Amino acid sequence: MTDFHLVDIKGWECDLQSVYTAYMGYFQLHGIPWYDRSWGHLFNTFEDFLSFSWPVITVTDTWTGRAHIVTRMTSVGAFVKMIKTRFGETLPVVDHILKVDPFENHQRHLRTVTDYASYKKLHATLRAVFLAAQKTRIRSGEPKAIQELWEEKDKTFLAIDFENSERNPSSVLEWGYAAVRCGHLNAIGSWPPVPEENYRKGHYIVNEYLGKIQNRHNPTFPWQYAFGESQVVPKAKLAEIIQATISSLASPDSETSGNNLVLVTHAVSEDLRRFDEMKIKLPHNVLIIDVPAFEACLFKAGLRGAMLDAKTGMTRQPSSSLSLRSLLHSLSVNVDYALQNAGNDAFALLLAFQLLLDPKNTTLPLPRARNAAMPPSNMTLSRSPAPLAFPSMLTPPLISSPAILVPRSHSTSPHALLATAPDYFGRGEPTASRRSSRIPNQSPAPDARRRKVSGVLPDEQGVQRQSTIDRLSSGLASATIG
């Protein structure tokens, strides 16, 4: 393999080994005795075929994500011309050469393959090429790549959230996390994950800032963690706690394969900046999912239905992204706990992520009692938002039922249409009923039997909603934690 330089990606689309395969297929199809021809030695083996000295680069395919060693069609033409010049016979440029649509859009390193040893050496780098492209595709929110990652059922998805001081963002007031160990749950036959039972979760409050720093524009609610007990820790220990949490879930670093740990964030740049400031190390092969980017890609692809902007009442623009509160509202999630609490936000983020991937099989948390100290402005109480007075033409696609639907603020969620809508990714399976909550010694019952209605409160749009006061039973103490 000779020294290389950078070349533009355009025109590099022919998988090199498939060129050799296509010619062997052509000879077989047309009964050509290539082994008796003067040029036949060039096709005895793939290694002999490589002796032509093929210019190549490595790329990944946009659709399949697989890495390939590719050459140009002009190089195939040069090979045919060489046979004509040297041996006096004409070979056609054959069909059935595998064409790759490169995912990469930047310049790539040019190599020249002259023998099988150099090809094998280059082929060994393809796993690293695949990993680099996979990291980029997943961080950009590509739905197909993220869906495939979830369906592997062997990754650990860790959602995190920081609450920082408005005056000094480097001052971390709270940190929360929620994680689901898919490989563990799948191994014990507990799939899909049930959020309240299977999420590992935690919430930490920094002691030095308690009662001393209060955000005015976006106040935090450190004492309203809804999914366990908050822990007050010294500022100096928070980085150690975060690092230990990551270490307990991550697999070894590697240049050729992705980590078992997948980081799920709602503000990826800010979260990574906090990690750098706190000297928290992530393995280089950790995949990072930015949930707003993922949701925006689903919306652009028409996989989330028609949406209205709750603030303007206008049609949502393709370039827009949703806040965590709006995302939960678009999924018809009943958020009866305080947001802008780091632990609650992390749990809600992981729940929203799972709902975007598998809305039909995700069990929503049971309603919990409202904290009287929690201001109504910090709650989203609508389980199924009331329709707004907008034209009925804004209805979601991919709905198999002929029922007439009315657009809702942010989204016409698949949960509202659970009985008729296929999933986002077009698998078209029969609609699965929502799984009952795993409460020991209790048979499944309709939601209406487990909930009591008490009072009426306004939601974000000023529409009256009924609040709920049931709490999840203490039986979940024995639930499986993934």
Helices and strands as residue ranges (DSSP letters): E 6-7, E 12-15, H 16-30, G 34-36, G 40-43, H 46-50, E 54-60, E 67-72, H 73-87, E 108-109, E 111-113, H 116-123, H 126-139, H 143-151, E 156-164, E 172-181, H 182-187, H 195-198, E 200-206, G 207-209, E 231-233, H 235-249, E 261-265, H 268-277, E 287-290, H 291-300, H 324-330, H 342-357, G 376-378, H 447-450, E 453-458, E 464-468, G 474-478
